[in-house]
Every structure is written in structure tokens, then in C-alpha cells.
Amino acid sequence: MRIPLIAGNWKMNKTASEAATFVRELAQKAIPSPAVETVIAPPFTALDSVHRTLGLGSSIGLAGQNLHWEDHGAYTGEISAPMLKDLGCQYVILGHSERRAIFGERDAVIQKKLAAAFRHGLKPILCVGESLGEREAGRTAEIITGQLKGSLAGFTATHLATLTVAYEPVWAIGTGKAASPEQAVPVHQTIRQLLQQEWSSTIAQGTRILYGGSVTPQNVASFLASDEIDGALVGGACLQVESFASIIALAQKRTGH
Ligand SMILES: O=C[C@H](O)COP(=O)(O)O
């Protein structure tokens, strides 16, 4: 049984004080439920204020948006897994398409970042996704498989026990043009089959696979209607309390809580 996860990726938005106001309101509007897990990923500079505002034992989890693969050292501008843990993070988003496209992250680097996350008990949300050109060329399964094999190389089933995968077609991110569930579900099935082939059916059945890309309160239910889609990685629509709280409520409704 996979507990759905609704994760909000704030990207480079909100100062520490804006973040504190936001989570205070979110904590009032989003009713906690054990049936759906909620996680937010503020920028690094807002993690401390969000963590303090939510307080210990909050039902809203915290994620970093990235990390460096080393624990410490001369890596100007970087943030390590122990630093994220110290600020209350349980999760970290890795391999986001913006990291891949804008900052040149390749699968081999993402693999090292995953290793750091596993080493420090941070649960990774690994993003994969094809560009529009790749989809139109019929290469979606090949691209997703390559990204997964490259970034997950060398990890055991024990490592993967805490993994979440987010399928985010690049062409759907921030465009307002979400994939249809009919487009997303076969990709989720491809991901699950690969996890089964390369690791085990326990891993395949236990791993949450989220959909991300222009998820809104209007379309989230259509994604969550499929057993293959275990939640959403939300960008733009997580930046307003009302829309993020409604996405969480709709996910809870799907599970009957
Ligand atoms: O990490 C989140 C995704 O990039 C989705 O962003 P979006 O909901 O603004 O399309």
C-alpha cells in the first residue's frame, strides 16, 4: 500500500519571512491526514524559518530542492545532506529538469547526490522526464529508462526502499499544459516495470511514482484516479495557500479521508 504524496516545490520563490507567513496559513487550511503525506520544498534560505514555524511533529514534511554529494568542504555556494537534515528536512528533490537543463546536471552527478541522500537518511524524490522533441520522436520510454538506470546505478533494494520517483515531462513544467493521465500512466508503468526488472517486485510495488507538470486543483483528481499515480510534485500551484491546500484536500478525498 503506497501512501500518496503531495509535494510542493517552491523553486526560487519566497523569502524566509514570506515563507513563515505562508506555512502558518497552510498549517491552518490543510487538515492533516495519515492517508496523504504532504511535503514542501522551500528554498534553502527559508528552511530554518519554515522548520521553526511548523514546529516539531508537524504533519507537513520538509524537503531540500538539491544537495551537494560531499558532506562538507570547499564547494562554494553548495549545501550538503547533513545541513539539510539539521534544518529538519526528511526529503530532497534530485535531478529536477531545471537542474538538468539549466545547471547541466547529468545522471552520473545525480547518482552521487542520491548516494549522499541515502547515506544520511534523506529520502530522495528523483525527477525524470522527456523533452517535447524526445516525446515527438517516440523516445519517451528510452529517455526515462536511461535517466533511471544512469542515476540509480549501483544502488541496492535496501537503498531504494526510501526512493520516490517523480515523472515530470519537461514540456508540461510551468507551461499550463499538463500531460493527460493517458500520456502519464504508460510512463509510470514503464518506471515500475524497470524497478521490477532491475531490483525487485517489492521495490516496484513499494515505490511511489508522482506526476509533475502543471498540476492544479482542477486536474489533480484526474491524475490521482489512476492507481499508477501515487501523488503529485507541484510547482506553480503550490505557491498560493488556497490552491496547494485544495490539491491536498482533493488527494485526501481520493483516498476517502
Ligand atoms: O517540481 C515541480 C515541477 O517542476 C512542476 O512545476 P509546475 O507545477 O509549475 O509545472
The ligand as a Gaussian input file, in Angstrom:
#p B3LYP/6-31G(d) Opt

LIG

0 1
 O        8.818000      20.488000      -9.379000
 C        7.741000      20.842000      -9.883000
 C        7.562000      20.858000     -11.297000
 O        8.640000      21.366000     -11.984000
 C        6.225000      21.293000     -11.790000
 O        6.127000      22.682000     -11.906000
 P        4.725000      23.305000     -12.382000
 O        3.668000      22.685000     -11.496000
 O        4.870000      24.770000     -12.181000
 O        4.552000      22.898000     -13.808000

